[in-house]
Amino acid sequence: MELSSPLTYTGDPRTAADRAAALESAGLDAVWVAEAYGFDSPTIMGYLAARTERMRIGSAVLNVYSRSPALIAQTAAGLDALTGGRALLGIGASGPQVVEGWHGRRYDRPLGRTREVIELSRRIWRREVIEHRGITDLPLPPEKGGTLGKPLKLLTHPVRDTIPVYVAALGPANVRMTAELADGWLPFLYAPEHAAQVWGPSLAEGAAKRDPALGPLAVVAGGLLAVDDDAEAVHDLMRPTVALYVGGMGAPGRNFYHDLICSYGYEAAAAAIQEHYLAGRRKEAETAVPAELLARICLAGPESHVRERVEAFRESGVTMLNVTPVGADPARLIERVRGWL
């Protein structure tokens, strides 16, 4: 099992990049850079490319609405060139509040758009001359306003013609498509004890259609990491994030994270979190997050317990443990866990 970490920053991303470089020296295999509606991730990934030498650098995630499929492919190819073949392209549909509220794009056909980005990116990296009819038409046809477009291929020669594509997916149809087409899967709020029940059928159905040339599906999941610290205090650090996603990332009936926690068996808690959060009662929403759920999505406590959690993630199918080290010496934590893998 490999080891990765999200790039965490609340202020200066250059400082966060310096920390990531230190974690590379401690044995980290990859770093993932989020975007949401904060700083864009490609700029930070380019800076990370210059600050690191070995570890892979991934987007987690670029949404498939705000950039064209060709631009997403170009971005991944550019990062791969800067890193000498260390890029990981993480993509996802995001959600309607971000796509419509921030990017001004209609949130429609998320699976079709994701599939199209995967297929077009791979063709672009192979430097094929692109002609495509779908959600995105290349070249733009006259009936859609096109006048001078002609079929093109990528101008530059990419370092690799097969950059690994990871998809952030939670719902059954999206997970099924991911298992069929992607190189890797990026679930969120992943509880190993529930993985087989919630996602097992979708993963199996997608795998049955998978091209053997892709190899096994990589699975990237984990959580807050702290060894020998007060586990409850670490779990409490995760409460605001769970409350935000379960309670605030979408309207009632249109929140993927709320649905996920319900599928774990926490229906009453999910309803309470959402009710409190949407009413502006943030602290009450955080308090409503079940302690059992926090214990399952984090890796915190005495060494024996954390090692058990690592094995639980491994046994559930995780191939890259994605952890956020908590404490004064994150590099030491990474070194310690690296030795258990």
VOMIPA-967294 format. One record per residue (C-alpha): residue in one letter; x negated, y, z; residue number from 1. Coordinates in nm, 4 decimals, padded with zeros to 6 digits. Each point is the difference from the previous one (the first is absolute). Example, Ala and Ser with C-alpha at 12.3 -4.5 7.8 and 13.67 -1.06 7.14 Angstrom:
% VOMIPA-967294
{r:a; u:-01.2300; v:-00.4500; w:00.7800; k:1}
{r:s; u:-00.1370; v:00.3440; w:-00.0660; k:2}
% end
This chain:
% VOMIPA-967294
{r:m; u:00.0000; v:00.0000; w:00.0000; k:1}
{r:e; u:-00.1266; v:00.3470; w:-00.0919; k:2}
{r:l; u:00.0237; v:00.3138; w:00.2109; k:3}
{r:s; u:00.1302; v:00.3420; w:-00.1028; k:4}
{r:s; u:00.1276; v:00.3179; w:00.1587; k:5}
{r:p; u:00.2264; v:00.2904; w:-00.0962; k:6}
{r:l; u:-00.1742; v:00.3344; w:-00.0272; k:7}
{r:t; u:00.1488; v:00.1925; w:00.2900; k:8}
{r:y; u:-00.0224; v:00.3777; w:00.0065; k:9}
{r:t; u:00.2028; v:00.2781; w:00.1537; k:10}
{r:g; u:-00.2285; v:00.2858; w:-00.0960; k:11}
{r:d; u:-00.3195; v:-00.0062; w:-00.2020; k:12}
{r:p; u:-00.0087; v:-00.3006; w:-00.2354; k:13}
{r:r; u:-00.3776; v:00.0418; w:-00.0325; k:14}
{r:t; u:-00.0375; v:-00.0906; w:00.3660; k:15}
{r:a; u:00.2224; v:-00.3029; w:-00.0570; k:16}
{r:a; u:-00.2180; v:-00.0986; w:-00.2940; k:17}
{r:d; u:-00.3084; v:00.0208; w:00.2210; k:18}
{r:r; u:00.1695; v:-00.2353; w:00.2458; k:19}
{r:a; u:00.0868; v:-00.2373; w:-00.2844; k:20}
{r:a; u:-00.3635; v:-00.0064; w:-00.1099; k:21}
{r:a; u:-00.0983; v:-00.0986; w:00.3551; k:22}
{r:l; u:00.2563; v:-00.2807; w:-00.0073; k:23}
{r:e; u:-00.1495; v:-00.1214; w:-00.3268; k:24}
{r:s; u:-00.3304; v:-00.0425; w:00.1814; k:25}
{r:a; u:00.1861; v:-00.1931; w:00.2715; k:26}
{r:g; u:00.1303; v:-00.2509; w:-00.2525; k:27}
{r:l; u:00.3238; v:00.1433; w:-00.1396; k:28}
{r:d; u:00.0858; v:-00.1469; w:-00.3409; k:29}
{r:a; u:00.2492; v:00.2619; w:-00.1225; k:30}
{r:v; u:00.1658; v:00.3286; w:00.0880; k:31}
{r:w; u:00.3515; v:00.1047; w:-00.1051; k:32}
{r:v; u:00.0982; v:00.3633; w:-00.0610; k:33}
{r:a; u:00.3621; v:00.1061; w:00.0415; k:34}
{r:e; u:00.1657; v:00.2897; w:-00.1772; k:35}
{r:a; u:00.3725; v:00.0383; w:00.0859; k:36}
{r:y; u:00.0517; v:00.3792; w:-00.0192; k:37}
{r:g; u:-00.3337; v:00.0990; w:00.1566; k:38}
{r:f; u:-00.3366; v:00.0333; w:-00.1700; k:39}
{r:d; u:-00.0177; v:-00.1890; w:-00.3274; k:40}
{r:s; u:-00.1895; v:-00.3267; w:00.0299; k:41}
{r:p; u:-00.2080; v:00.0003; w:-00.3245; k:42}
{r:t; u:-00.1957; v:00.3087; w:00.1084; k:43}
{r:i; u:-00.0844; v:-00.1577; w:00.3350; k:44}
{r:m; u:-00.0801; v:-00.3343; w:-00.1632; k:45}
{r:g; u:-00.2459; v:00.1741; w:-00.2302; k:46}
{r:y; u:-00.1721; v:00.1546; w:00.3011; k:47}
{r:l; u:-00.0090; v:-00.3410; w:00.1685; k:48}
{r:a; u:-00.1618; v:-00.1436; w:-00.3108; k:49}
{r:a; u:-00.2934; v:00.2357; w:00.0522; k:50}
{r:r; u:-00.0195; v:-00.0689; w:00.3744; k:51}
{r:t; u:00.0008; v:-00.3807; w:-00.0173; k:52}
{r:e; u:-00.1976; v:-00.2709; w:-00.1730; k:53}
{r:r; u:00.1613; v:-00.3386; w:00.0495; k:54}
{r:m; u:00.3584; v:00.0018; w:00.1186; k:55}
{r:r; u:00.2945; v:00.0142; w:-00.2342; k:56}
{r:i; u:00.2219; v:00.3076; w:-00.0125; k:57}
{r:g; u:00.3730; v:-00.0296; w:-00.0562; k:58}
{r:s; u:00.3049; v:00.2189; w:-00.0314; k:59}
{r:a; u:00.2779; v:-00.0925; w:00.2405; k:60}
{r:v; u:00.1937; v:00.1111; w:-00.1833; k:61}
{r:l; u:00.0439; v:00.2002; w:-00.3193; k:62}
{r:n; u:00.3718; v:00.0218; w:-00.0715; k:63}
{r:v; u:00.1184; v:-00.0967; w:-00.3482; k:64}
{r:y; u:00.2118; v:00.3115; w:-00.0534; k:65}
{r:s; u:-00.2262; v:00.3040; w:00.0389; k:66}
{r:r; u:-00.2677; v:-00.1144; w:-00.2479; k:67}
{r:s; u:00.0440; v:-00.1573; w:-00.3417; k:68}
{r:p; u:-00.1110; v:-00.3631; w:-00.0377; k:69}
{r:a; u:-00.2884; v:00.1162; w:-00.2202; k:70}
{r:l; u:-00.1206; v:00.2497; w:00.2613; k:71}
{r:i; u:00.0153; v:-00.2635; w:00.2743; k:72}
{r:a; u:-00.2126; v:-00.2286; w:-00.2192; k:73}
{r:q; u:-00.2449; v:00.2834; w:-00.0746; k:74}
{r:t; u:-00.0306; v:00.0838; w:00.3698; k:75}
{r:a; u:-00.0815; v:-00.3605; w:00.0890; k:76}
{r:a; u:-00.2512; v:-00.0228; w:-00.2837; k:77}
{r:g; u:-00.1662; v:00.3233; w:00.1101; k:78}
{r:l; u:-00.0291; v:-00.1193; w:00.3587; k:79}
{r:d; u:-00.1356; v:-00.3332; w:-00.1190; k:80}
{r:a; u:-00.2675; v:00.1828; w:-00.1974; k:81}
{r:l; u:-00.0990; v:00.2187; w:00.2957; k:82}
{r:t; u:-00.0239; v:-00.2998; w:00.2329; k:83}
{r:g; u:-00.1679; v:-00.2383; w:-00.2431; k:84}
{r:g; u:00.2949; v:-00.2398; w:-00.0002; k:85}
{r:r; u:00.1350; v:00.0368; w:00.3551; k:86}
{r:a; u:00.3467; v:00.1420; w:-00.0728; k:87}
{r:l; u:00.3277; v:-00.1485; w:00.1181; k:88}
{r:l; u:00.3196; v:00.1436; w:-00.1464; k:89}
{r:g; u:00.2824; v:-00.0017; w:00.2528; k:90}
{r:i; u:00.3351; v:00.1114; w:-00.1412; k:91}
{r:g; u:00.3576; v:00.0115; w:00.1236; k:92}
{r:a; u:00.3396; v:00.1545; w:-00.0480; k:93}
{r:s; u:-00.0134; v:00.2151; w:00.3152; k:94}
{r:g; u:00.3546; v:00.1077; w:00.0907; k:95}
{r:p; u:00.2686; v:00.2346; w:-00.1276; k:96}
{r:q; u:-00.0639; v:00.2671; w:00.2633; k:97}
{r:v; u:-00.3596; v:00.0471; w:-00.1173; k:98}
{r:v; u:00.0554; v:-00.0637; w:-00.3707; k:99}
{r:e; u:00.3040; v:00.2259; w:-00.0295; k:100}
{r:g; u:-00.0779; v:00.2449; w:00.2792; k:101}
{r:w; u:-00.3696; v:00.0578; w:-00.0681; k:102}
{r:h; u:-00.0584; v:-00.0970; w:-00.3625; k:103}
{r:g; u:00.3397; v:00.0933; w:-00.1411; k:104}
{r:r; u:00.0327; v:-00.3314; w:-00.1802; k:105}
{r:r; u:00.3083; v:-00.2150; w:-00.0174; k:106}
{r:y; u:-00.0432; v:-00.3146; w:00.2099; k:107}
{r:d; u:00.1094; v:-00.2664; w:-00.2445; k:108}
{r:r; u:-00.1194; v:-00.3428; w:-00.1188; k:109}
{r:p; u:-00.2785; v:-00.0418; w:00.2596; k:110}
{r:l; u:-00.0742; v:-00.3619; w:-00.0935; k:111}
{r:g; u:-00.0009; v:00.0723; w:-00.3721; k:112}
{r:r; u:-00.2340; v:00.2944; w:00.0479; k:113}
{r:t; u:-00.2375; v:-00.2016; w:00.2158; k:114}
{r:r; u:-00.0044; v:-00.2865; w:-00.2498; k:115}
{r:e; u:-00.0634; v:00.2455; w:-00.2834; k:116}
{r:v; u:-00.2937; v:00.1644; w:00.1810; k:117}
{r:i; u:-00.1610; v:-00.3403; w:00.0623; k:118}
{r:e; u:00.0404; v:-00.1185; w:-00.3584; k:119}
{r:l; u:-00.1047; v:00.3284; w:-00.1631; k:120}
{r:s; u:-00.2975; v:00.0497; w:00.2319; k:121}
{r:r; u:-00.1417; v:-00.3391; w:-00.0893; k:122}
{r:r; u:00.0439; v:00.0680; w:-00.3710; k:123}
{r:i; u:-00.1610; v:00.3445; w:00.0343; k:124}
{r:w; u:-00.3017; v:-00.1401; w:00.1875; k:125}
{r:r; u:-00.0469; v:-00.2496; w:-00.2855; k:126}
{r:r; u:-00.0063; v:00.3047; w:-00.2310; k:127}
{r:e; u:00.2913; v:-00.1157; w:-00.2074; k:128}
{r:v; u:00.1679; v:00.2475; w:-00.2319; k:129}
{r:i; u:00.3179; v:00.0662; w:00.1954; k:130}
{r:e; u:00.3407; v:-00.0281; w:-00.1557; k:131}
{r:h; u:00.2723; v:-00.0645; w:00.2537; k:132}
{r:r; u:00.3755; v:00.0316; w:00.0296; k:133}
{r:g; u:00.1508; v:-00.0040; w:00.3453; k:134}
{r:i; u:00.0642; v:00.2468; w:00.2800; k:135}
{r:t; u:-00.3026; v:00.1833; w:-00.1375; k:136}
{r:d; u:-00.0259; v:00.0087; w:-00.3801; k:137}
{r:l; u:-00.3481; v:00.0281; w:-00.1494; k:138}
{r:p; u:-00.0288; v:00.1858; w:-00.2294; k:139}
{r:l; u:00.3025; v:00.2154; w:00.0796; k:140}
{r:p; u:00.2515; v:-00.0716; w:-00.2820; k:141}
{r:p; u:00.1752; v:00.2750; w:-00.2002; k:142}
{r:e; u:00.3382; v:-00.0824; w:00.1549; k:143}
{r:k; u:-00.1462; v:00.0951; w:00.3402; k:144}
{r:g; u:-00.1634; v:00.3176; w:-00.1280; k:145}
{r:g; u:-00.3321; v:-00.1329; w:-00.1259; k:146}
{r:t; u:-00.1610; v:00.1728; w:-00.2945; k:147}
{r:l; u:-00.3769; v:-00.0520; w:-00.0171; k:148}
{r:g; u:-00.0724; v:-00.2987; w:00.2207; k:149}
{r:k; u:-00.1918; v:-00.2960; w:-00.1372; k:150}
{r:p; u:-00.1115; v:-00.3295; w:00.1544; k:151}
{r:l; u:-00.3193; v:00.0457; w:00.2022; k:152}
{r:k; u:-00.2430; v:-00.2073; w:00.2015; k:153}
{r:l; u:-00.2081; v:00.0930; w:00.3028; k:154}
{r:l; u:-00.2732; v:00.2345; w:-00.1192; k:155}
{r:t; u:-00.2662; v:-00.1188; w:00.2432; k:156}
{r:h; u:-00.1227; v:-00.3518; w:00.0692; k:157}
{r:p; u:00.1028; v:-00.1170; w:00.3483; k:158}
{r:v; u:-00.2449; v:-00.1797; w:00.2260; k:159}
{r:r; u:00.2497; v:-00.2862; w:00.0324; k:160}
{r:d; u:00.2901; v:-00.0921; w:-00.2216; k:161}
{r:t; u:00.1804; v:-00.1668; w:00.2911; k:162}
{r:i; u:00.0312; v:00.2266; w:00.3044; k:163}
{r:p; u:00.1906; v:-00.1724; w:00.2831; k:164}
{r:v; u:00.3563; v:00.1289; w:00.0359; k:165}
{r:y; u:00.1704; v:-00.0115; w:00.3404; k:166}
{r:v; u:00.3685; v:00.0759; w:00.0499; k:167}
{r:a; u:00.1679; v:00.1368; w:00.3110; k:168}
{r:a; u:00.3202; v:-00.2016; w:00.0221; k:169}
{r:l; u:00.2518; v:-00.0955; w:00.2686; k:170}
{r:g; u:00.3297; v:-00.0961; w:-00.1663; k:171}
{r:p; u:00.0587; v:-00.3493; w:-00.1439; k:172}
{r:a; u:00.0053; v:00.0998; w:-00.3675; k:173}
{r:n; u:-00.3086; v:00.2188; w:00.0295; k:174}
{r:v; u:-00.1931; v:-00.2657; w:00.1936; k:175}
{r:r; u:00.1019; v:-00.2597; w:-00.2584; k:176}
{r:m; u:-00.1319; v:00.2218; w:-00.2819; k:177}
{r:t; u:-00.3192; v:00.0687; w:00.1946; k:178}
{r:a; u:-00.0664; v:-00.3718; w:00.0469; k:179}
{r:e; u:00.0513; v:-00.0497; w:-00.3720; k:180}
{r:l; u:-00.2052; v:00.2871; w:-00.1432; k:181}
{r:a; u:-00.2316; v:00.1691; w:00.2484; k:182}
{r:d; u:-00.3460; v:-00.0866; w:00.1268; k:183}
{r:g; u:00.0982; v:00.0904; w:00.3539; k:184}
{r:w; u:00.2847; v:00.0939; w:00.2320; k:185}
{r:l; u:00.0126; v:00.2877; w:00.2501; k:186}
{r:p; u:00.2809; v:-00.0594; w:00.2520; k:187}
{r:f; u:00.0602; v:00.2442; w:00.2859; k:188}
{r:l; u:00.1060; v:-00.0590; w:00.3622; k:189}
{r:y; u:-00.1028; v:-00.3597; w:-00.0597; k:190}
{r:a; u:00.0821; v:-00.2440; w:00.2812; k:191}
{r:p; u:-00.1672; v:-00.3375; w:-00.0706; k:192}
{r:e; u:00.2591; v:-00.1925; w:00.2006; k:193}
{r:h; u:00.2768; v:00.1141; w:-00.2349; k:194}
{r:a; u:-00.1845; v:-00.0027; w:-00.3325; k:195}
{r:a; u:00.0982; v:-00.3460; w:-00.1213; k:196}
{r:q; u:00.3672; v:00.0483; w:00.0834; k:197}
{r:v; u:00.0275; v:00.3498; w:-00.1487; k:198}
{r:w; u:-00.2246; v:-00.0246; w:-00.3057; k:199}
{r:g; u:-00.0722; v:-00.3685; w:-00.0523; k:200}
{r:p; u:00.2729; v:-00.0707; w:-00.2592; k:201}
{r:s; u:-00.0806; v:00.3127; w:-00.2043; k:202}
{r:l; u:-00.3723; v:-00.0742; w:00.0037; k:203}
{r:a; u:00.0633; v:-00.3580; w:-00.1124; k:204}
{r:e; u:00.2343; v:00.1040; w:-00.2810; k:205}
{r:g; u:-00.2489; v:00.2560; w:-00.1296; k:206}
{r:a; u:-00.2930; v:-00.2403; w:00.0288; k:207}
{r:a; u:00.1870; v:-00.2533; w:-00.2148; k:208}
{r:k; u:-00.0132; v:00.2492; w:-00.2902; k:209}
{r:r; u:-00.3551; v:00.1193; w:00.0691; k:210}
{r:d; u:-00.2721; v:-00.0214; w:-00.2646; k:211}
{r:p; u:-00.2633; v:-00.2376; w:00.1453; k:212}
{r:a; u:-00.2699; v:00.2282; w:-00.1415; k:213}
{r:l; u:00.0904; v:00.2575; w:00.2659; k:214}
{r:g; u:-00.1072; v:-00.2340; w:00.2796; k:215}
{r:p; u:00.1685; v:-00.0066; w:00.3421; k:216}
{r:l; u:00.1848; v:00.3072; w:00.1206; k:217}
{r:a; u:-00.2051; v:00.2060; w:00.2480; k:218}
{r:v; u:00.1942; v:00.1197; w:00.3064; k:219}
{r:v; u:-00.1118; v:00.3115; w:00.1909; k:220}
{r:a; u:00.1549; v:00.0545; w:00.3423; k:221}
{r:g; u:-00.0902; v:00.0825; w:00.3600; k:222}
{r:g; u:00.0464; v:00.2773; w:00.2528; k:223}
{r:l; u:-00.1555; v:00.1956; w:00.2858; k:224}
{r:l; u:-00.3080; v:-00.1756; w:00.1391; k:225}
{r:a; u:-00.1273; v:00.0273; w:00.3571; k:226}
{r:v; u:-00.1901; v:-00.2589; w:00.2023; k:227}
{r:d; u:-00.0040; v:-00.0007; w:00.3815; k:228}
{r:d; u:00.2066; v:00.3194; w:00.0124; k:229}
{r:d; u:00.3446; v:00.0476; w:00.1508; k:230}
{r:a; u:00.2164; v:-00.1748; w:-00.2592; k:231}
{r:e; u:00.3160; v:00.1819; w:00.1011; k:232}
{r:a; u:-00.1681; v:00.3379; w:-00.0423; k:233}
{r:v; u:-00.1165; v:-00.1002; w:-00.3477; k:234}
{r:h; u:00.3469; v:-00.1228; w:-00.0898; k:235}
{r:d; u:00.1369; v:00.3351; w:00.1103; k:236}
{r:l; u:-00.2265; v:00.1687; w:-00.2543; k:237}
{r:m; u:00.1891; v:-00.1932; w:-00.2692; k:238}
{r:r; u:00.3470; v:00.0997; w:00.1250; k:239}
{r:p; u:00.0195; v:00.3346; w:-00.1879; k:240}
{r:t; u:-00.0958; v:-00.1642; w:-00.3291; k:241}
{r:v; u:00.2575; v:-00.2781; w:00.0326; k:242}
{r:a; u:00.2662; v:00.2502; w:00.1054; k:243}
{r:l; u:-00.0827; v:00.2266; w:-00.2950; k:244}
{r:y; u:00.0217; v:-00.2756; w:-00.2593; k:245}
{r:v; u:00.2921; v:-00.1957; w:00.1431; k:246}
{r:g; u:00.1935; v:00.3089; w:00.1008; k:247}
{r:g; u:-00.0969; v:00.2728; w:-00.2424; k:248}
{r:m; u:-00.1313; v:-00.1400; w:-00.3280; k:249}
{r:g; u:00.3320; v:-00.0046; w:-00.1799; k:250}
{r:a; u:00.3683; v:00.0551; w:00.0558; k:251}
{r:p; u:00.2191; v:-00.2641; w:00.1640; k:252}
{r:g; u:00.0367; v:-00.2886; w:-00.2418; k:253}
{r:r; u:-00.3047; v:00.1143; w:-00.2014; k:254}
{r:n; u:-00.2914; v:-00.0662; w:00.2351; k:255}
{r:f; u:-00.2248; v:-00.2958; w:-00.0896; k:256}
{r:y; u:-00.1748; v:00.0017; w:00.3381; k:257}
{r:h; u:00.3265; v:-00.0027; w:00.1923; k:258}
{r:d; u:00.1100; v:-00.2983; w:-00.2079; k:259}
{r:l; u:-00.3302; v:-00.1745; w:00.0687; k:260}
{r:i; u:00.0278; v:00.0329; w:00.3772; k:261}
{r:c; u:00.3567; v:-00.1290; w:-00.0219; k:262}
{r:s; u:-00.1264; v:-00.3034; w:-00.1914; k:263}
{r:y; u:-00.2434; v:-00.0627; w:00.2873; k:264}
{r:g; u:00.3009; v:-00.0326; w:00.2298; k:265}
{r:y; u:-00.0040; v:00.3455; w:00.1623; k:266}
{r:e; u:00.3278; v:00.1285; w:-00.1447; k:267}
{r:a; u:00.1201; v:00.1770; w:00.3150; k:268}
{r:a; u:-00.3366; v:00.1657; w:00.0568; k:269}
{r:a; u:-00.0204; v:00.1113; w:-00.3644; k:270}
{r:a; u:00.3455; v:00.1583; w:00.0239; k:271}
{r:a; u:-00.0942; v:00.1816; w:00.3205; k:272}
{r:i; u:-00.3310; v:00.1237; w:-00.1426; k:273}
{r:q; u:00.1709; v:00.1359; w:-00.3107; k:274}
{r:e; u:00.2853; v:00.1619; w:00.1918; k:275}
{r:h; u:-00.2372; v:00.1772; w:00.2395; k:276}
{r:y; u:-00.2458; v:00.1033; w:-00.2690; k:277}
{r:l; u:00.2543; v:00.1474; w:-00.2385; k:278}
{r:a; u:00.1566; v:00.1909; w:00.2908; k:279}
{r:g; u:-00.3365; v:00.1571; w:00.0772; k:280}
{r:r; u:-00.0620; v:-00.2036; w:00.3153; k:281}
{r:r; u:-00.3521; v:-00.1113; w:-00.0895; k:282}
{r:k; u:-00.1074; v:-00.1134; w:00.3475; k:283}
{r:e; u:00.3130; v:-00.2079; w:00.0444; k:284}
{r:a; u:-00.0630; v:-00.1584; w:-00.3402; k:285}
{r:e; u:-00.3530; v:-00.0902; w:00.1046; k:286}
{r:t; u:00.1215; v:-00.1479; w:00.3273; k:287}
{r:a; u:00.2469; v:-00.2190; w:-00.1915; k:288}
{r:v; u:-00.2794; v:-00.1776; w:-00.1908; k:289}
{r:p; u:-00.0175; v:-00.3537; w:00.1466; k:290}
{r:a; u:-00.3145; v:-00.0825; w:00.1958; k:291}
{r:e; u:-00.0027; v:-00.3484; w:-00.1543; k:292}
{r:l; u:-00.0102; v:00.1458; w:-00.3510; k:293}
{r:l; u:-00.2911; v:00.2283; w:00.0909; k:294}
{r:a; u:-00.1924; v:-00.2943; w:00.1455; k:295}
{r:r; u:00.0476; v:-00.1931; w:-00.3238; k:296}
{r:i; u:-00.1075; v:00.2725; w:-00.2429; k:297}
{r:c; u:-00.3046; v:00.1079; w:00.2049; k:298}
{r:l; u:-00.3205; v:-00.1774; w:00.1017; k:299}
{r:a; u:-00.0625; v:00.1316; w:00.3515; k:300}
{r:g; u:-00.0974; v:-00.1446; w:00.3347; k:301}
{r:p; u:-00.2649; v:-00.2331; w:00.1424; k:302}
{r:e; u:-00.2355; v:-00.1631; w:-00.2499; k:303}
{r:s; u:00.1724; v:-00.3382; w:00.0275; k:304}
{r:h; u:00.3357; v:00.1558; w:-00.0875; k:305}
{r:v; u:-00.1347; v:00.2061; w:-00.2891; k:306}
{r:r; u:-00.1719; v:-00.3066; w:-00.1440; k:307}
{r:e; u:00.3336; v:-00.1812; w:00.0190; k:308}
{r:r; u:00.1622; v:00.2879; w:-00.1895; k:309}
{r:v; u:-00.2709; v:-00.0143; w:-00.2666; k:310}
{r:e; u:00.0737; v:-00.3706; w:-00.0463; k:311}
{r:a; u:00.3736; v:00.0678; w:-00.0135; k:312}
{r:f; u:-00.0538; v:00.2428; w:-00.2870; k:313}
{r:r; u:-00.2314; v:-00.2465; w:-00.1745; k:314}
{r:e; u:00.2400; v:-00.2920; w:00.0382; k:315}
{r:s; u:00.2884; v:00.2062; w:-00.1378; k:316}
{r:g; u:-00.1919; v:00.0486; w:-00.3256; k:317}
{r:v; u:-00.1871; v:00.3266; w:00.0522; k:318}
{r:t; u:-00.3267; v:00.0010; w:-00.1966; k:319}
{r:m; u:-00.1159; v:00.3527; w:00.0937; k:320}
{r:l; u:00.0567; v:00.1145; w:00.3572; k:321}
{r:n; u:00.0733; v:00.3721; w:-00.0125; k:322}
{r:v; u:-00.0677; v:00.1583; w:00.3397; k:323}
{r:t; u:-00.0154; v:00.3457; w:00.1532; k:324}
{r:p; u:-00.2577; v:-00.0107; w:00.2814; k:325}
{r:v; u:00.1032; v:00.1855; w:00.3161; k:326}
{r:g; u:-00.2571; v:00.1199; w:00.2494; k:327}
{r:a; u:-00.3281; v:00.1846; w:00.0367; k:328}
{r:d; u:-00.2089; v:-00.2378; w:-00.2107; k:329}
{r:p; u:00.1905; v:-00.1124; w:-00.3114; k:330}
{r:a; u:-00.3144; v:-00.1322; w:-00.1686; k:331}
{r:r; u:-00.0643; v:-00.2335; w:00.2922; k:332}
{r:l; u:00.3583; v:-00.1258; w:-00.0222; k:333}
{r:i; u:-00.0403; v:-00.0726; w:-00.3703; k:334}
{r:e; u:-00.3269; v:-00.1846; w:00.0648; k:335}
{r:r; u:00.1667; v:-00.2045; w:00.2711; k:336}
{r:v; u:00.2971; v:-00.1066; w:-00.2123; k:337}
{r:r; u:-00.2236; v:-00.0550; w:-00.3012; k:338}
{r:g; u:-00.1770; v:-00.2687; w:00.2035; k:339}
{r:w; u:00.3288; v:-00.1862; w:00.0536; k:340}
{r:l; u:00.0840; v:-00.0231; w:-00.3684; k:341}
% end
